Amino acid sequence: MAEAAVFNLIKTHNKPFGVQGLVDNLQTAGIKKAAVQKAVDALSDSGKITCKEFGKTKLYLPKQDGLEVLSKEDMEARKAEQKQLLEALQAAHKAAREAEAELRSWNNSMSVEEMRAKVAALTQQRDAQATKLSGLRSGAKLVSADERRAAEAGFRAAMEVWRKRRGVFRGIWDTISEGMEGKQSDLFEEIGVDTDEAAGVAYAELESRFLSAAARGGDGDTVTAKVLRDQPGKVVIESIVGVNGRLSLDPADNCIGIAATETLKLLGNPSCGVSLTLHKGLPLGSGMGSSAASAAAAAWAVNGLFGAPLSKSQLVLAGLASEAAVSGYHADNIGPALLGGFVLVRSMDPLQLIPLAFGGGNNQPLYFALVNPKFEAPTKKMRAVLPQEVPFKSMINNSCQGGSLVAAILTGDAALLGAALDSDVIIEPVRAPLIPGMQAVKEAAKKAGAYGCTISGAGPTAVAVVPDPEVGAAVIEAMGAAFRQSGGLEVNSSAVVRLDPEGAKFV
C-alpha cells in the first residue's frame, strides 16, 4: 500500500521529492516516515523511480524514459495557451470581485421603504430646525457654549441645594407628624406649609428639559445626552443616525450605552438616568476606531451633563469597559479618542497611558490621507491570520520601527513617521492580501507624494502620512484609483484630515 501510494504521488506530480516532502503529502493516508523510506528504497532498487544524491540529501523523481518530447513549436503553443488561461483566470477573479463589491453595495443600500421613512424623518427634522432658525433670525439673543455651561453649572448647584433642603424637611416632617391624623395636604394648609406641588413648581421636570450635553469623539461620532429624572442608573438610546439600523438600541449591547452606564458609576451613581442619541460619522468596520469614537463621545457627553467633574483620563476606564464588550480590552483606540493626539499604551495592567505631543506640543500640523473602500474586513478574520510565532529578525525590525515612530512624534518628523508606519514586516504582510488591491494602493500613495502608507487598524481603510492637504488630495485620488483598478473595489469615503490634539469635545 505504501509503495503504491508513494509511486503514484511521484508519478502524478512528476517532480523531485525528499522523504520528508513525501511524508507531508501523504499525511492524510496515515503513512509514517519509516514506511515511506522503505517504499522509496524498494522503488529505487526496482528501477521504477530514480534516486539522486546531493551530499547527504537524497531526492527521488520519476523515470523520464518514454515521455513525449515536445518540439519547440509545441512548447511555444503550450506556453501561449497557458498564458491565455492565466489571463482568463485573472479576468474571472476580477469580475468576481467586482460582482462581490456591487453586491455589498446593494446590501448596504436602503430599500425604497427605508428611503421614504428616512426622507420623512429628515423632512420633519428640517421643519423643526427651520422653525428654530426663524426664531433666532428674528433677533433672539444667542448664548455661547461657555455661557450655557456656566448656566448649567449654576442650575445644578441650585438643584443640589434644593434636593438637600427638601430631604431635610422631609426628615423633620416625618418625625413631628408621626401619629397625626388627617391628610398630609390638609395639615400643610393648616400650619401654612407651601409645597412645590401646591405652588405648581416642577423642578424635576425643569431639570430634565434644561440639561443636555453633546460631545464628539474626535472628528467622527456625536452623542447627545439628556437627563432622565427620577430614574437612577437608567440608560436609554433614543435613536442612531447614519448606519441604516445596523446598530442595536439596547444600551447593554451598544458601545455608547455601556460607556454611559460606566460613566454614571464613576460619577457616583447620581439620582437620575440619561437618554442618548448617536449621530454616526465613522463607517462601521472600517479600521478607524469607530466603536471607540462612539464610546468616547458618550462618556464625555454624560460627564458634561454633571459639569464635567471627571477628567478624560478617568473616563478611559468607562471607554475600556465599552471596548471590552464590542472589540476587546485594549486602549489603543479609546485613549486617543478621548485624550486626542498620539497616546502610548505602555501597560494595560496596571493601566498606563502616556500622551505624546507631536513636535513637542507646539501645535505643529500633521496630515493623513484616509481612503475607505467598499469592503468589509471583519476584525475576527483579520486577527485570525496573525502569526503565532515571529522570526527574530522580523521582531528586531518592528521594534526599530516602533522606536522610530516615537522619535518621529516627539521631534515632529512627518517623513520618519510615514516611513516607520510603512515598514511593518509582521502584521501588514499577512493582512494586506486579504484586502484586494492593498499593495497597489501603498505604491500609488507613495508615488503621489505620501511619506508612507499602511492599513488603518484591521482594515480595510488605508492611511497615508502626507506633507500637506494639497499633496493629500492627490494621494487620496491615487489610492482610490488603485483600489478600483487593482482591487476591483469602489471607494466608500476618502478624506485628508489633520491630527486632532484635543480628542473628545463638547459641540
C-alpha positions as MATLAB code, in Angstrom:
seq = 'MAEAAVFNLIKTHNKPFGVQGLVDNLQTAGIKKAAVQKAVDALSDSGKITCKEFGKTKLYLPKQDGLEVLSKEDMEARKAEQKQLLEALQAAHKAAREAEAELRSWNNSMSVEEMRAKVAALTQQRDAQATKLSGLRSGAKLVSADERRAAEAGFRAAMEVWRKRRGVFRGIWDTISEGMEGKQSDLFEEIGVDTDEAAGVAYAELESRFLSAAARGGDGDTVTAKVLRDQPGKVVIESIVGVNGRLSLDPADNCIGIAATETLKLLGNPSCGVSLTLHKGLPLGSGMGSSAASAAAAAWAVNGLFGAPLSKSQLVLAGLASEAAVSGYHADNIGPALLGGFVLVRSMDPLQLIPLAFGGGNNQPLYFALVNPKFEAPTKKMRAVLPQEVPFKSMINNSCQGGSLVAAILTGDAALLGAALDSDVIIEPVRAPLIPGMQAVKEAAKKAGAYGCTISGAGPTAVAVVPDPEVGAAVIEAMGAAFRQSGGLEVNSSAVVRLDPEGAKFV';
ca = [
       0.000    0.000    0.000;
       2.713    2.488    0.969;
       4.800    1.634   -2.094;
       1.865    2.161   -4.476;
       0.878    5.452   -2.806;
       4.446    6.811   -2.986;
       4.849    5.754   -6.625;
       1.544    7.339   -7.682;
       2.398   10.584   -5.890;
       5.832   10.899   -7.542;
       4.455    9.936  -10.947;
       1.462   12.291  -10.736;
       3.464   15.362   -9.689;
       6.422   14.488  -11.950;
       8.930   16.369   -9.804;
      11.679   15.545   -7.283;
      10.683   14.741   -3.701;
      12.641   14.294   -0.499;
      11.452   11.744    2.030;
      10.002   14.439    4.309;
       8.158   16.014    1.391;
       6.559   12.679    0.604;
       5.610   12.180    4.253;
       3.956   15.641    4.362;
       1.925   14.920    1.217;
       0.831   11.514    2.469;
      -0.264   12.611    5.957;
      -3.946   12.080    5.170;
      -3.190    8.498    4.125;
      -1.633    7.842    7.536;
       1.670    6.569    6.098;
       4.592    7.026    8.505;
       8.099    8.145    7.611;
       9.634    4.690    8.088;
       7.154    3.190    5.626;
       7.841    5.978    3.096;
      11.596    5.425    3.384;
      11.175    1.692    2.857;
       8.930    2.323   -0.173;
      11.317    4.713   -1.962;
      14.220    2.349   -1.365;
      12.271   -0.527   -2.929;
      11.071    1.603   -5.865;
      14.570    2.886   -6.480;
      16.083   -0.605   -6.347;
      13.459   -1.915   -8.796;
      14.157    0.923  -11.215;
      10.650    2.386  -11.101;
      11.973    5.726   -9.837;
      15.342    7.438   -9.890;
      17.340    8.428   -6.804;
      19.741   11.399   -6.983;
      22.160   12.107   -4.130;
      23.413   15.591   -3.245;
      25.765   15.095   -0.317;
      23.608   13.693    2.485;
      20.397   14.665    0.721;
      18.517   12.190   -1.470;
      15.857   13.239   -3.972;
      13.501   10.801   -5.679;
      11.982   11.529   -9.100;
      10.025    9.586  -11.719;
      11.782    7.865  -14.601;
      11.761   10.113  -17.645;
      12.101    7.267  -20.167;
       9.322    7.101  -22.723;
       7.964   10.568  -22.019;
       6.801   12.562  -25.003;
       9.380   15.127  -26.104;
       7.693   18.265  -27.341;
       9.056   20.256  -30.233;
       9.957   23.901  -29.826;
       6.758   24.889  -31.667;
       4.639   22.705  -29.364;
       6.288   24.237  -26.289;
       5.581   27.735  -27.543;
       1.968   26.769  -28.256;
       1.599   25.308  -24.746;
       3.064   28.478  -23.224;
       0.698   30.637  -25.246;
      -2.255   28.517  -24.169;
      -1.107   28.702  -20.530;
      -0.852   32.485  -20.771;
      -4.352   32.750  -22.223;
      -5.773   30.542  -19.487;
      -3.992   32.578  -16.807;
      -5.339   35.835  -18.235;
      -8.822   34.348  -18.368;
      -8.493   33.223  -14.746;
      -7.353   36.689  -13.647;
     -10.235   38.285  -15.560;
     -12.655   35.887  -13.868;
     -11.226   36.736  -10.430;
     -11.561   40.461  -11.179;
     -15.138   40.030  -12.399;
     -15.961   38.058   -9.259;
     -14.503   40.797   -7.036;
     -16.453   43.464   -8.915;
     -19.644   41.424   -8.549;
     -18.993   40.966   -4.824;
     -18.352   44.697   -4.437;
     -21.588   45.514   -6.283;
     -23.481   43.002   -4.151;
     -22.096   44.526   -0.946;
     -23.068   47.960   -2.221;
     -26.644   46.821   -2.840;
     -26.809   45.049    0.520;
     -25.670   48.231    2.267;
     -28.182   50.375    0.389;
     -31.583   51.291    1.798;
     -34.794   49.869    0.387;
     -37.411   52.192   -1.133;
     -39.496   51.950    2.051;
     -36.463   52.798    4.196;
     -35.656   55.748    1.946;
     -39.187   57.083    2.214;
     -39.106   56.768    6.005;
     -35.698   58.459    6.063;
     -36.945   61.314    3.869;
     -39.982   61.784    6.114;
     -37.831   61.848    9.259;
     -35.358   64.271    7.706;
     -38.200   66.488    6.466;
     -39.644   66.622    9.978;
     -36.217   67.385   11.385;
     -35.669   70.106    8.772;
     -39.018   71.751    9.550;
     -38.223   71.742   13.275;
     -34.811   73.283   12.655;
     -36.317   75.858   10.288;
     -38.776   76.928   12.995;
     -35.920   77.209   15.480;
     -33.786   79.134   12.984;
     -36.649   81.526   12.256;
     -36.776   82.454   15.926;
     -33.032   83.017   16.042;
     -33.125   85.224   12.944;
     -35.862   87.364   14.465;
     -33.411   88.919   16.910;
     -33.207   86.368   19.705;
     -30.150   86.732   21.904;
     -27.686   83.920   21.253;
     -25.930   82.154   24.108;
     -22.346   80.940   23.722;
     -21.292   77.427   24.683;
     -19.316   78.769   27.655;
     -22.297   80.800   28.870;
     -24.541   77.757   28.576;
     -22.135   75.583   30.544;
     -21.865   78.260   33.235;
     -25.666   78.487   33.456;
     -25.977   74.706   33.643;
     -23.370   74.560   36.403;
     -25.292   77.186   38.384;
     -28.535   75.329   37.811;
     -27.028   72.060   39.025;
     -25.711   73.743   42.167;
     -29.150   75.232   42.887;
     -30.828   71.884   42.251;
     -28.464   70.172   44.665;
     -29.280   72.716   47.389;
     -32.995   72.218   46.694;
     -32.683   68.438   46.988;
     -30.813   68.698   50.300;
     -33.297   71.129   51.813;
     -36.228   69.043   50.608;
     -34.616   65.967   52.178;
     -34.024   67.788   55.478;
     -37.628   68.992   55.576;
     -38.953   65.507   54.827;
     -36.919   64.076   57.672;
     -38.176   66.696   60.150;
     -41.765   66.439   58.955;
     -41.822   62.644   59.198;
     -40.634   62.937   62.797;
     -43.118   65.572   64.016;
     -46.099   64.247   62.016;
     -45.819   60.689   63.284;
     -49.150   59.723   64.830;
     -51.020   62.766   63.462;
     -54.435   62.125   61.985;
     -55.768   63.584   58.762;
     -54.459   64.119   55.228;
     -50.965   65.473   54.814;
     -52.162   68.180   52.415;
     -54.726   69.404   54.965;
     -52.055   69.562   57.661;
     -49.757   71.523   55.352;
     -52.523   74.014   54.618;
     -53.461   74.328   58.304;
     -49.966   75.173   59.511;
     -49.025   77.204   56.417;
     -46.511   74.932   54.617;
     -46.207   75.695   50.892;
     -45.065   72.670   48.890;
     -43.558   72.615   45.406;
     -46.562   70.675   44.132;
     -49.066   73.160   45.606;
     -47.164   76.055   44.065;
     -47.064   74.314   40.678;
     -43.259   74.230   40.669;
     -41.929   71.052   38.967;
     -38.185   71.302   39.481;
     -37.561   67.769   38.288;
     -39.369   68.410   35.001;
     -37.465   71.670   34.578;
     -34.223   69.788   35.178;
     -34.947   67.169   32.528;
     -35.774   69.855   29.966;
     -32.904   72.164   30.782;
     -29.951   69.817   30.996;
     -28.384   68.197   27.956;
     -24.870   67.851   26.584;
     -23.499   66.912   23.176;
     -19.998   65.609   22.654;
     -17.979   64.418   19.695;
     -15.349   61.694   19.792;
     -12.526   63.224   17.740;
     -13.779   64.177   14.260;
     -16.199   61.280   13.984;
     -19.271   60.411   16.075;
     -21.528   62.788   18.006;
     -23.561   61.786   21.065;
     -26.214   63.955   22.733;
     -27.114   63.117   26.335;
     -30.164   64.295   28.305;
     -31.265   63.760   31.887;
     -33.881   61.120   32.733;
     -35.331   62.379   36.006;
     -36.091   60.004   38.869;
     -34.548   57.053   37.030;
     -31.180   56.483   38.696;
     -28.798   54.402   36.613;
     -31.218   54.177   33.676;
     -29.669   54.480   30.207;
     -31.833   54.745   27.088;
     -30.694   55.042   23.468;
     -33.382   57.051   21.695;
     -32.004   56.930   18.159;
     -28.958   56.260   15.996;
     -28.469   58.114   12.724;
     -26.144   57.086    9.901;
     -25.987   53.264    9.979;
     -29.325   52.186    8.480;
     -30.379   50.257   11.568;
     -27.219   48.145   11.804;
     -26.589   49.035   15.482;
     -28.672   47.890   18.423;
     -30.663   50.360   20.526;
     -30.185   48.076   23.540;
     -27.794   50.009   25.839;
     -26.288   46.745   27.110;
     -25.408   45.778   23.538;
     -24.141   49.111   22.233;
     -20.853   50.850   22.982;
     -22.469   54.212   23.823;
     -24.883   52.574   26.257;
     -22.096   50.669   28.003;
     -19.849   53.752   28.161;
     -22.707   55.853   29.574;
     -23.538   53.231   32.215;
     -19.901   53.031   33.325;
     -19.624   56.846   33.411;
     -22.653   57.070   35.720;
     -20.894   54.627   38.038;
     -17.733   56.751   38.009;
     -19.902   59.783   38.844;
     -21.119   58.050   41.998;
     -24.489   56.780   40.675;
     -26.457   60.063   40.590;
     -30.211   60.107   41.230;
     -31.090   60.287   37.530;
     -30.515   58.400   34.301;
     -29.586   59.549   30.810;
     -31.048   59.256   27.328;
     -28.687   59.221   24.346;
     -28.796   59.906   20.628;
     -25.905   58.965   18.337;
     -25.005   60.515   15.004;
     -22.577   58.060   13.437;
     -19.896   59.840   11.434;
     -17.377   56.996   11.027;
     -18.191   53.913    8.937;
     -18.603   50.600   10.745;
     -15.842   48.005   10.485;
     -13.507   50.479    8.834;
     -10.388   50.081   10.956;
     -10.672   53.697   12.115;
     -11.713   53.080   15.729;
     -15.416   53.602   15.090;
     -16.622   51.980   18.327;
     -14.068   53.890   20.412;
     -15.164   57.201   18.880;
     -18.772   56.470   19.901;
     -17.754   55.379   23.398;
     -15.572   58.470   23.911;
     -18.369   60.793   22.801;
     -20.891   59.073   25.083;
     -18.629   59.174   28.147;
     -17.738   62.841   27.609;
     -21.382   63.845   26.962;
     -22.676   62.124   30.121;
     -19.802   63.637   32.095;
     -20.768   67.041   30.700;
     -24.318   66.701   31.999;
     -22.916   66.925   35.532;
     -20.455   69.746   34.946;
     -17.604   67.517   33.674;
     -16.188   66.625   37.125;
     -14.250   63.649   35.689;
     -11.077   64.056   33.664;
     -10.644   62.416   30.287;
      -8.032   60.111   31.800;
     -10.587   58.896   34.347;
     -13.152   58.320   31.589;
     -10.767   55.971   29.780;
     -11.964   53.314   32.242;
     -15.557   53.748   31.025;
     -14.362   53.533   27.432;
     -12.356   50.393   28.161;
     -15.439   48.657   29.525;
     -17.253   49.534   26.321;
     -14.389   48.380   24.088;
     -14.071   45.123   26.021;
     -17.683   44.297   25.218;
     -17.528   45.038   21.484;
     -13.939   44.711   20.229;
     -11.563   43.670   23.007;
      -9.961   45.087   26.144;
      -7.401   47.498   24.700;
      -6.787   51.241   24.953;
      -5.130   51.928   21.602;
      -8.358   53.457   20.217;
     -10.240   54.794   23.248;
      -7.109   56.508   24.629;
      -6.546   58.893   21.699;
     -10.297   59.207   21.025;
     -10.700   60.781   24.475;
      -7.320   62.429   25.025;
      -6.501   63.411   21.440;
      -3.196   63.236   19.591;
      -0.852   60.279   19.979;
      -1.118   58.082   23.083;
       1.447   55.453   24.038;
      -0.180   52.496   25.806;
       2.731   51.469   27.996;
       0.766   48.973   30.072;
      -2.769   47.639   30.427;
      -2.282   46.088   33.870;
      -1.794   48.434   35.554;
      -3.196   50.872   33.003;
      -0.597   53.427   31.979;
      -1.216   55.828   29.107;
       1.415   58.367   28.043;
       0.279   61.230   25.756;
       2.913   62.107   23.143;
       2.695   65.634   21.736;
       3.641   65.799   18.059;
       6.655   68.069   17.641;
       6.854   68.758   21.368;
       3.430   70.345   21.701;
       3.921   73.441   19.536;
       0.692   72.745   17.604;
       2.664   71.569   14.578;
       0.222   70.238   11.961;
       0.276   66.643   10.760;
      -1.887   65.390    7.918;
      -3.223   61.957    6.982;
      -4.922   60.721    3.814;
      -7.670   58.175    4.514;
      -9.396   56.011    1.904;
     -12.103   53.566    2.975;
     -13.119   51.099    0.220;
     -16.463   49.345   -0.024;
     -15.200   46.145    1.515;
     -15.708   44.521    4.894;
     -12.681   43.264    6.797;
     -14.050   41.667    9.984;
     -11.671   42.159   12.911;
     -12.051   38.489   13.889;
     -10.935   37.353   10.435;
      -8.051   39.833   10.301;
      -6.830   38.735   13.732;
      -7.019   35.067   12.782;
      -4.261   35.430   10.168;
      -1.743   36.939   12.587;
       1.277   34.664   13.109;
       1.574   32.782   16.381;
       5.368   32.953   16.216;
       7.510   35.794   14.866;
      11.014   35.413   13.396;
      13.712   37.071   15.477;
      14.780   39.266   12.541;
      11.214   40.492   11.985;
      10.813   41.315   15.678;
      14.012   43.381   15.590;
      12.747   45.286   12.548;
       9.356   46.111   14.054;
      10.926   47.107   17.383;
      13.158   49.528   15.475;
      10.125   50.923   13.642;
       8.278   51.350   16.948;
      11.190   53.349   18.344;
      11.351   55.375   15.119;
       7.641   56.086   15.424;
       8.016   57.549   18.921;
      11.080   59.548   17.847;
       9.176   60.915   14.835;
       6.252   62.001   17.025;
       8.399   63.775   19.617;
      10.559   65.529   17.006;
       7.691   66.340   14.654;
       9.279   64.440   11.747;
       6.368   63.513    9.457;
       8.628   61.824    6.889;
      10.120   59.496    9.510;
       6.636   58.821   10.867;
       5.421   57.751    7.434;
       8.467   55.578    6.803;
       8.070   53.805   10.164;
       4.383   53.065    9.561;
       5.219   51.799    6.074;
       7.859   49.307    7.281;
       5.861   46.686    9.201;
       7.062   43.156    8.324;
       4.875   41.161   10.746;
       1.217   42.178   10.566;
       0.731   44.024    7.283;
       2.231   41.274    5.070;
      -0.430   38.769    6.222;
      -3.353   41.196    6.305;
      -2.741   43.119    3.074;
      -3.512   40.135    0.786;
      -6.995   39.937    2.355;
      -7.766   43.494    1.147;
      -7.966   43.495   -2.674;
      -5.507   45.944   -4.221;
      -3.841   46.973   -0.945;
      -0.270   46.578   -2.191;
      -1.033   48.669   -5.269;
      -2.655   51.296   -3.016;
       0.536   51.579   -0.942;
       2.666   52.029   -4.039;
       0.258   54.562   -5.551;
       0.177   56.611   -2.346;
       3.956   56.922   -2.162;
       4.244   57.642   -5.877;
       1.747   60.511   -5.412;
       3.844   62.061   -2.624;
       2.942   60.271    0.617;
       5.694   59.634    3.163;
       4.311   56.152    3.778;
       1.095   54.129    3.708;
      -0.298   51.236    5.732;
      -3.537   49.564    6.838;
      -5.553   51.512    9.407;
      -6.313   49.166   12.297;
      -7.583   45.845   10.996;
      -8.627   47.461    7.712;
      -9.879   47.877    5.103;
      -9.120   51.607    5.340;
      -5.722   52.645    4.004;
      -3.961   55.539    5.749;
      -1.045   57.552    4.418;
       1.063   60.278    6.039;
       1.206   63.334    3.756;
       3.107   66.643    3.953;
       0.105   68.951    3.394;
      -3.571   68.979    2.300;
      -2.688   69.681   -1.343;
      -0.488   66.605   -1.656;
      -3.061   64.721    0.411;
      -5.754   65.419   -2.198;
      -3.543   63.912   -4.929;
      -2.732   60.941   -2.698;
      -6.362   60.011   -1.955;
      -7.122   60.284   -5.673;
      -4.264   57.890   -6.477;
      -5.232   55.498   -3.658;
      -8.866   55.424   -4.776;
      -7.836   54.702   -8.358;
      -5.602   51.851   -7.181;
      -8.437   50.314   -5.157;
     -10.686   50.430   -8.228;
      -8.166   49.253  -10.823;
      -6.159   46.676   -8.867;
      -8.705   45.561   -6.296;
     -11.998   45.997   -8.095;
     -13.292   47.998   -5.112;
     -15.234   51.241   -5.163;
     -14.418   53.912   -2.586;
     -16.837   54.372    0.303;
     -15.235   57.550    1.670;
     -11.967   59.459    1.496;
     -10.588   62.495    3.279;
      -7.463   64.411    4.218;
      -7.536   65.018    7.969;
      -5.340   66.885   10.434;
      -4.125   65.334   13.691;
      -6.637   66.293   16.416;
      -4.761   67.141   19.632;
      -7.967   67.687   21.661;
      -9.884   64.424   21.403;
     -13.445   64.344   22.771;
     -15.044   67.779   22.831;
     -18.366   69.492   23.533;
     -20.269   70.718   20.495;
];
